[in-house]
Amino acid sequence: MATGTRFDGGFAEYALVRARQVYKLPNSVSLKLGALSEPISCIIRGIERADLQPPGFQSILIIGAGIIGNLWSAVLHHMGHRDVTIVEPQKIRIDMNKKIETGYKCYTPEEFRKAIELDGHSWDLAIDCSGNSRAIEEAVHALRHGGTLVMFGVAPPTATIKLSPFDIYKKELKICGSNINPFCMPRAVKLIEAMGERYLSYERLGIKEFQLREYTKGMEMLASSNIAKLMFAINPALDKTTGK
């Protein structure tokens, strides 16, 4: 039922959709921020699957600082979580993540491995936002006894990983998947309203807007990792935001 995915209309200025697929934005939420409701709703589902504990109860590891890793960083910081570490191989993405101003520690993969092997670091919860097999394997290795790995990133259907069944048994690990966003959209709208521009401004998140006619340029910038996410600009005349 997804317009623009299963049905035409995703790039149309106006589209006719079923009423049950529409969620009304509060007057204080712009259409630009509202466009983030889908990925935010998926993160809410990930929070459910992770059985996330109150701030201070868990140390959290985020694998990958693309747009999804950045959104996870923003949501967790908004919720009050401070013991969060991010692993990302590309410096340009680490720099993007720092613009969110969470104060979270950012490691390259090499620094991450050193922290585990030499310093004995480990985490209670790992959230994979990369879909990378090696990163997933290393995330499992980094979990503490009783830890949880949430498979949030989308790996290729043919990808495989190597895990030690004994380690999973001995450390009592939990590995779970998180797929899309069942019944999460209304809460996503409320969360976006609460987070606001402090966390979700496009500049902070590494999102760049393009006109639809500029799609080639936008795709090239996205492929080069110079931006975290490409968004096609919304007609400002359609935005009735009143502001807070």
Secondary structure, 3 states (H helix, E strand, C coil): CCECCCECCCCCCCCCCCHHHCCCCCCCCCHHHHCCHHHHHHHHHHHHHHCCCCCCCCCEEEECCCHHHHHHHHHHHHHCCCCEEEECCCHHHHHHHHCCCCCCEEECHHHHHHHHHCCCCCEEEEEECCCCHHHHHHHHHCEEEEEEEEECCCCCCCCCCCCCHHHHHHHCCEEEECCCCCCCHHHHHHHHHHHHHHHHCHHHHCEEEECHHHHHHHHHHHHCCCCCEEEECCCHHHCCCCCC
